[in-house]
Amino acid sequence: MSSRAIATLVEIMESLPETLQDRVVEHLREYILKSNITVPVNPDGKLEIPAEIEAQLKPGDRYAVTVTGDSIVFEKVAGFDWEELRRRRESLPLDPNPMTMEEICEVVREVRREKRLERESQP
């Protein structure tokens, strides 16, 4: 956490009555404990994932696994499935007013102009 974030947190805590400070600390402690889940490893080397976490996993989801030192980090990876896109497109009704290639190109040029102006306006 940056020192600025810590300073902000200290300011907020100091502005609260002492009884409320204790409650906030307890809520933070619970939040942090819920965010850090301890997972045992089976004798066969597989992780035991808690049921509440496993219920959130969907078939087909992809996760990047990073192993560093004493930690293992799972991050959901945005996947793209061309077949799924094709199925979704085929299930949609036909567009009564499809865009022409020229209109599509103009939209792309407009988005690029906006992005370029955003980049130029940033310090």
QUIQUIHU-V951700 format. One record per residue. N is the residue number from 0. PSI is psi in radians with two decimals (NA if undefined). BURIAL is b if it has 9 or more other ideal C-beta (glycine too) atoms within 8 Angstrom, else e. D_CENTER is the distance of its C-alpha to the mean C-alpha in Angstrom with 2 decimals. Layout:
n & psi & burial & d_center
N & PSI & BURIAL & D_CENTER
N & PSI & BURIAL & D_CENTER
This chain:
n & psi & burial & d_center
0 & 2.42 & e & 18.37
1 & 2.71 & e & 20.39
2 & -0.49 & e & 23.88
3 & -0.74 & e & 23.25
4 & -0.71 & e & 20.51
5 & -0.75 & b & 22.91
6 & -0.70 & e & 25.76
7 & -0.76 & e & 23.99
8 & -0.73 & e & 23.28
9 & -0.77 & e & 26.94
10 & -0.80 & e & 28.20
11 & -0.81 & e & 26.47
12 & -0.72 & b & 27.79
13 & -0.46 & e & 31.26
14 & -0.20 & e & 31.50
15 & 2.65 & b & 31.16
16 & 2.69 & e & 34.14
17 & -0.68 & e & 34.40
18 & -0.66 & e & 33.98
19 & -0.57 & e & 30.72
20 & -0.76 & b & 29.54
21 & -0.72 & e & 30.07
22 & -0.73 & e & 28.01
23 & -0.75 & b & 25.06
24 & -0.74 & e & 25.32
25 & -0.74 & e & 25.40
26 & -0.74 & e & 22.31
27 & -0.76 & e & 20.43
28 & -0.81 & e & 21.91
29 & -0.74 & e & 20.85
30 & -0.78 & e & 17.24
31 & -0.73 & e & 17.18
32 & -0.65 & e & 19.04
33 & -0.56 & e & 16.74
34 & -0.50 & e & 13.73
35 & 1.81 & e & 16.01
36 & 2.29 & e & 17.44
37 & 2.20 & e & 20.59
38 & 2.14 & e & 21.16
39 & 2.82 & e & 24.66
40 & 2.30 & e & 25.75
41 & 2.83 & e & 28.47
42 & -0.46 & e & 31.75
43 & 0.10 & e & 30.86
44 & 0.12 & e & 27.84
45 & 2.56 & e & 25.09
46 & 2.46 & e & 22.38
47 & 1.88 & e & 22.92
48 & 2.24 & e & 19.67
49 & 2.57 & e & 20.12
50 & -0.67 & e & 20.71
51 & -0.51 & e & 18.09
52 & -0.77 & b & 15.35
53 & -0.59 & e & 17.25
54 & -0.42 & e & 17.46
55 & -0.27 & e & 13.73
56 & 2.36 & e & 14.10
57 & 2.50 & e & 15.50
58 & 2.35 & e & 18.14
59 & -0.33 & e & 17.19
60 & 2.60 & e & 13.50
61 & 2.51 & e & 13.13
62 & 2.41 & e & 11.77
63 & 2.34 & e & 12.59
64 & 2.13 & e & 14.73
65 & 2.16 & e & 15.82
66 & 2.04 & e & 19.01
67 & 2.16 & e & 20.40
68 & -1.99 & e & 23.36
69 & 0.24 & e & 22.80
70 & 2.65 & e & 19.08
71 & 2.17 & e & 17.05
72 & 2.22 & e & 13.27
73 & 2.23 & e & 11.39
74 & 2.30 & e & 8.18
75 & 2.34 & e & 7.55
76 & 2.26 & e & 9.27
77 & 2.07 & e & 9.67
78 & 2.82 & e & 13.29
79 & 2.19 & e & 16.16
80 & 1.92 & e & 19.26
81 & -0.67 & e & 22.31
82 & -0.72 & e & 24.23
83 & -0.73 & e & 21.72
84 & -0.79 & b & 21.81
85 & -0.77 & e & 25.58
86 & -0.74 & e & 25.89
87 & -0.74 & e & 23.92
88 & -0.70 & e & 26.06
89 & -0.46 & e & 29.21
90 & -0.24 & e & 28.55
91 & 2.61 & e & 28.35
92 & 2.72 & e & 31.66
93 & 2.49 & e & 33.12
94 & 2.14 & e & 32.36
95 & -0.37 & e & 35.64
96 & 1.22 & e & 35.06
97 & 2.58 & e & 33.33
98 & 2.56 & e & 32.65
99 & 2.89 & e & 35.00
100 & -0.64 & e & 34.02
101 & -0.72 & e & 35.27
102 & -0.71 & e & 33.05
103 & -0.77 & b & 29.96
104 & -0.67 & e & 31.01
105 & -0.69 & e & 31.54
106 & -0.78 & b & 28.05
107 & -0.79 & e & 26.65
108 & -0.71 & e & 29.07
109 & -0.77 & e & 28.14
110 & -0.75 & e & 24.39
111 & -0.71 & e & 25.38
112 & -0.79 & e & 27.78
113 & -0.76 & e & 25.23
114 & -0.73 & e & 22.80
115 & -0.75 & e & 25.86
116 & -0.64 & e & 26.98
117 & -0.80 & e & 23.64
118 & -0.71 & e & 23.83
119 & -0.51 & e & 27.52
120 & -0.23 & e & 27.11
121 & 2.50 & e & 24.69
122 & NA & e & 26.72
